[in-house]
Amino acid sequence: MNGGADNRPNLLLITVDQMRGDCLSGLGHPVVETPNLDQLARNGATFRNAYSATPSCIPARAALLTGMSQTSHGRVGYKEGVPWNYPHTIAGELAAAGYHTQCVGKMHVYPARNLCGFHNVVLHDGYLHHNRFKHRNTVTEWFDQVDDYLPWLRQQAGAHADLTDLGLDCNASTMARPWHLEERLHPTNWTVTQSIDFLRRRDPRKPFFLYTSFVRPHPPFDPPEAYLDLYDNLELPEPPVGDWAAAGDPERHGLNPVTAKGIVPAARLRRARAAYYALITHVDHQLGRLFQAMEEYGVLHNTLIVFTSDHGELLGDHRLFRKTLPYEGSANVPLIVADPGGKLGLARRSTRYEVAELRDVMPTLLDAAGAAIPESVDGSSLLPLARGEAPAGWRDALHGEHEAGERSVHYMTDGRDKYIWYSQTGEEQLFDLVQDRQETVNLAPHPGHAPRLERWRKRLTEELDGREEGYVQQGKLTAGRRPQACLSHMM
């Protein structure tokens, strides 16, 4: 209910951090249990070919919060400490349209307490490097001065409690152990507790926009023990290993707990994967708690709910870990648009295969609110597709990229093919996602696929022509040009 003053739908945006697009039991995952997300999907549309164009936390969230492509918002890699001064954000536009706006959880913006248009932010970014590293001369806000979860945790668990107490690095995708405190103190539970509290203290005269933003299943892989027990003794599917993947690990990268590649000891990797799945189920159960509270407050059936992730986690696929790379485990994300009350005419229990991207979330929410979509927005509303309408004018392919030094990369996909170009080496890959969703066979070297490869090479050339890095020279993709994490108009 909105106090009778405004009958527009409430809006709930739920994001998780580092969740793969295939980790939903409703999509047929052989192990992961996500009953509440499965039910959410029954109330609307699941976008199977949803991607993060720049699959790491900061640039992905720029697309999410501004509706802009990476070339527009300017973040084409991961770089901390670059101010967020965007004139148009989801929260800012909805606040101007009369919504009561609140974020709970992860923002990962700069400065950390930047409201980005929200009326209020209850912040927990996880282990925020920029604010934790005391040796950096640029640090002006210490972590415990900007984070809201850590002071609360210390009130509950002792003055010296910290996020590092478990001994797990925040990027350790190969290590795991159970959460060491009461489950109610876990940051996943805290995020839902604070979200429910917003339902109590919101302005009842206005529709609300609540952004519930979880840090998990991003490492550390620290599920409550009851959730780890669900997966610890199950037979887990082996990670796919492509014919293009590195065969060995002579430098033993896999022994580094924060590795991005390598051969990890089998027992260690299996436990990490079990813990990752456990964290997803833990989030799912806490979402059930949030949905129940929304039912009790009488708002569930007048709320449009969007669920997604900023990027995925490779989790050992092709002997790779973490994110930034364009493979399905990293770049493909879950995306559900649901209407539990059935008031917006969504096609229930539907699956869409058009290529969607995080930039589409902002125009979707503004469309549902009846608010104007700023000209700066590059994305498009997903509501027509979620209603089952024909996708006239929808993008036929997506360009994604990520600066990563020698492994800087660009990709193109239409949901059926994926073309990958490593900008420093010129290496090319081509995958048939219809026949080979796990990307195990690289078609690029095969002469029979040369026309297909050339077609995608031309598409990427058109996308990159005129880019300041000089990736295109004399009409051709040119390897070895210096990449950068932010385009010049951001600096």
Secondary structure, 3 states (H helix, E strand, C coil): CCCCCCCCCEEEEEEEECCCCCCCHHHCCCCCCCHHHHHHHHCEEEECCEECCCCCHHHHHHHHHHCCCHHHHCECECCCCCCCCCCCCHHHHHHHCCCEEEEEECCCCCCCCCCCCCCEEEECCCCCHHHHCCCCCCCCCCHHHHCCHHHHHHHHHCCCCCCCCCCCCCCCCCCECCCCCCHHHCHHHHHHHHHHHHHHHCCCCCCEEEEEEEEEECCCECCCHHHHHHHHCCCCCCCCCCCCCCCCCCCCHHHCCCCCECCCCHHHHHHHHHHHHHHHHHHHHHHHHHHHHHHHCCCHHHEEEEEEECCCCCCCHHHECCCCCCCHHHHECCEEEECCCCCCCCCCCEEECCCEEHHHHHHHHHHHHCCCCCCCCCCCCCHHHHCCCCCCCCCCCEEEEEECHHHCEEEEECCCEEEEEECCCCCEEEEECCCCCCCCCCCCCCHHHHHHHHHHHHHHHHHHCCCCCCCEECCEECCCCCCCCECHHHC
